[in-house]
C-alpha cells in the first residue's frame, strides 16, 4: 500500500493558504496543521489532521510547544534511504514531504510604538524556524515553502511531476534566508532594548527591491535592497509614480537630495549632480525655490535629481519640465503636477511622504573590502544660541540665519567642502578637493560677482588663513566654520583685518 504524501502547513501569513491546501489535497496530500492555521483550513472546507493527532501529545505551554516532537522532525529530516525509512517505520513515523511555514510576525509586532518587551518575546517563533531549517536541510526530499508567492509555482511543479533539484535548492535558499532575516530582526531589537547600537556581532537583513541594469558603471553588476525594519520617509521606502527604472546612480543621488532637502523647515528645493548639491534654495513656495535652485548652477542642473520638502504643485511642475531631469523626489505631487511631469518621457517621480517625520534609520553602513564601517547618520542641527562669534565684527541677525543655511548645505557636500550662499540660495560649491583653499577658489569663482556680500561655509576648520584671504578678496561678508585648528588665531586675525564676521560651530562635517 502506497502511503499518501503528507504536507505540514503552519503559517502566520495566510495569504493564498486555502487555495494552496486545496491544490495539495487534489494531488493526494494529507494536510497536517496546527492552531490557527488548522482552524482557518477547516473553515475553508479543507480536511485537516491536527499535529497533536500526529504526535499523540497535546499542544502545551500556551502553544509554545506543539511541533517540537520526533514524529514531526523525524518525518521532516529522514532521508529517503532504506535505513532511515526502516527507522521511521519502527517508530511509527510517517514521512513529511512538504513543509509550508512562515513565522510569527515579530518584525511587525516590534514596529508598533506601544509594543512591550513581553509582547516582543512572545512573538519569537521557536517551532517554526526549527521546521523550516529541518525541511531546508533535507530539501532533496522535502519541499519547503516560506513565501506564499511560491504556492502556484510549487503546485504547478507537483502537477507536472517535475519538481527539479534546482527548484528545491531555490526554495531551500529562500527558507534559510527567511530564518536568517528573522533572527537578525530579533538580534537588532534586543540590541536596541539594551542600548547596544554597536554590538559585538552586527546582524543585518535587507530584502531585494529590484535587480539593477548595472552599478555605477555598465561593467558592474548591481541590485537595490531595502531594510524592512526601517519606518518613515526615505528612499528605501519611496513609491515610484512614473518614469523609467531607477539606476544605481539615480538611487544614490535621490538619497543625497532627500537627506539635504529634509533639513529645511521652509519650502526648499535642492538639485543633486554626482552626489553633490549643485542647486539649493528656500523660498515662500516650491516653484520659487526651484527657480532659485536652478539658477544656482543652470549648467550642472541639466540631468540632475530634484528633491522638494513640500508637495509639487502645477507651477513647480511646469518649471521643472523646462530642462531634462533624471528624477523628482517629493512628499507628494498634486494631480495636475503629475499630469504635467508625466508628459516628460522617462522622468522618474518618487513619492516619499511627509518629511516632518524622520526615518527610523540611524546607522550608516559603508562596505570596505573585507569589512564594514558603521556610524550614526550626521543629523546634527545647529543651535544659534551655541554658535561662537570669534571676530570683532559680529554677523547681523540676517547673516546668522544665512550662515546656518550655508552650513546645512555644506554638511551634504563631499569634503573638502566650501559653499557660498546669499538670500537662502546656493551660489557656489567647492566639493571633494584635496585642499580647502582650492575648494574655496572653486566655490567663489562659481559665485562670481554674487559672492560680494554673501556668506561662506566650510565643513572643517581652516588650517591656514589663506581661505579667509581668498574669501575676503571675493567680497564675502561672513564665514562659518567649525574651528579647532592650531592656527585658529591666524584665521581670526585675518577676518578682523578684512572686517569679516566669523562664527565657530565646534562641529565638523566631513563627508568622504
Helices and strands as residue ranges (DSSP letters): E 6-11, H 17-26, E 30-33, H 35-43, E 49-50, H 51-55, H 70-77, H 82-90, E 98-102, H 106-110, H 117-122, H 127-137, E 143-145, G 148-150, H 151-160, H 165-193, E 207-212, E 222-226, G 235-237, E 239-242, H 248-261, E 268-273, E 276-282, H 286-296, H 298-301, E 305-308, H 314-320, E 327-330, H 335-341, E 348-351, E 363-368, E 371-376, G 384-386, E 388-389, H 397-410, E 418-422, E 425-430, H 436-447, G 448-451, E 455-458, H 466-473, E 478-481, H 488-498, E 501-504
